[in-house]
Amino acid sequence: MIPVTKFRGLRFTAPQEHTTLEQVLQDIQGDRWKDRVLKCHQDLSKKNWLPCFTPTGVFNHRSLGGLQSYNGVICLDLDHLEDPESVKAQARELDWVRAAFITPSGKGLKVIVLTSSNLEQYKETEEFVAAKFLEATGVARDNRCKDVARIQFISYDPELYHNPESQVLNFE
């Protein structure tokens, strides 16, 4: 199980709960957030009221200083995609992709990769994973959304890809 932290929304800095990435992915694939996320497709400003989570670890408050433990996860943010489902299909072919799901806008994709890196290697590892994904798919991640404390919004994607047996990507 990969530990993560959930927050009530963008404006909340105190954790709602500590949970697992697996539980968050299950909620995204299920109907729990369906109605709220589908409203974001028409009005993206509603995204700010969705719950969010920190895929990179456990936090006691939402900031780099609040990081209690880093879990080795890199979460790539791919925005403004013409066909996010086709990019997700490409991600499925990579044995080191743990999960991929459509964002609340319906036009982006989150790609989750488990690595062997530690916190001190985070920046270099994130750049390595982003370059490896770009090389494999031709799709670049959002260059602004790459810090370890970055939150990710809960979404709804019944076709979410999850490979709990994915390879751990080694960064040396």
Long-range contacts (C-beta under 8 A, 24 or more apart in sequence): 2-71, 2-73, 2-114, 3-57, 3-58, 3-69, 3-71, 4-53, 4-54, 4-55, 4-56, 4-57, 4-58, 4-71, 4-73, 5-53, 5-54, 5-57, 5-58, 5-59, 6-51, 6-52, 6-53, 6-154, 7-51, 7-52, 7-53, 7-54, 7-62, 7-151, 8-51, 9-48, 9-49, 9-50, 9-51, 9-52, 10-47, 10-48, 10-49, 10-50, 10-52, 10-151, 10-153, 11-48, 12-62, 13-61, 13-62, 13-63, 13-66, 14-61, 14-62, 15-59, 15-60, 15-61, 15-62, 16-51, 18-58, 19-53, 21-55, 21-71, 21-73, 21-98, 21-99, 21-112, 22-162, 22-164, 24-53, 24-55, 24-154, 25-99, 25-101, 25-160, 25-162, 27-154, 28-101, 28-154, 28-155, 28-156, 28-157, 28-160, 29-101, 29-157, 29-158, 29-160, 29-162, 30-158, 31-156, 33-154, 33-155, 33-156, 34-156, 36-156, 37-104, 37-154, 37-155, 37-156, 38-156, 40-104, 40-105, 40-106, 41-104, 41-105, 41-106, 44-104, 44-105, 47-104, 47-105, 47-153, 50-104, 50-153, 50-154, 50-155, 51-153, 51-154, 52-151, 52-152, 52-153, 52-154, 53-151, 53-152, 53-154, 54-149, 54-150, 54-151, 54-152, 55-110, 55-112, 55-152, 56-122, 56-148, 56-149, 56-150, 57-148, 59-149, 62-149, 62-151, 63-149, 64-147, 64-148, 64-149, 66-149, 67-119, 67-148, 67-149, 70-118, 70-119, 70-122, 70-148, 71-114, 72-114, 72-115, 72-116, 72-117, 72-118, 72-168, 73-98, 73-112, 73-113, 73-114, 73-115, 74-112, 74-113, 74-115, 74-117, 74-125, 74-126, 74-129, 74-169, 75-110, 75-111, 75-112, 75-113, 75-150, 75-152, 76-110, 76-111, 76-112, 76-113, 76-129, 76-130, 76-133, 76-141, 77-103, 77-108, 77-110, 77-141, 77-142, 77-145, 77-146, 77-150, 77-152, 78-108, 78-109, 78-110, 78-111, 78-139, 78-140, 78-141, 78-142, 79-103, 79-105, 79-107, 79-108, 79-142, 80-107, 80-108, 81-107, 81-108, 81-109, 81-139, 84-108, 84-109, 85-159, 87-137, 87-139, 88-159, 88-161, 90-136, 90-137, 90-139, 91-133, 91-137, 91-161, 92-161, 92-163, 93-136, 94-133, 94-136, 94-137, 95-163, 95-166, 95-167, 96-132, 96-166, 96-167, 96-168, 96-169, 97-161, 97-163, 97-166, 98-162, 98-163, 98-164, 98-166, 99-160, 99-161, 99-162, 99-163, 100-160, 100-161, 101-155, 101-157, 101-160, 101-161, 102-155, 102-156, 102-157, 102-159, 102-160, 103-153, 103-155, 104-153, 104-154, 104-155, 104-156, 110-152, 110-155, 111-141, 113-166, 113-169, 114-166, 114-168, 114-169, 115-168, 115-169, 115-170, 115-171, 116-168, 116-169, 116-170, 116-171, 117-171, 119-148, 121-171, 122-148, 124-171, 125-171, 128-171, 129-169, 129-171, 132-169
